[in-house]
């Protein structure tokens, strides 16, 4: 388990980065959805 070859180090770094990217993209989608909901509510209020 003590494999610290450049290839394994690169692989684990890539996996960590892709996991972080996935988390940040989920946060972005959540924010976008919240903003869209707020925009719809504001549009509905203007119609009335």
Secondary structure, DSSP 4 states (H G I P E B T S, - for coil): -----HHHHHHHHHHHHHHHHHHHHHHHHHHHHHHHHHHHHHHHHHH-
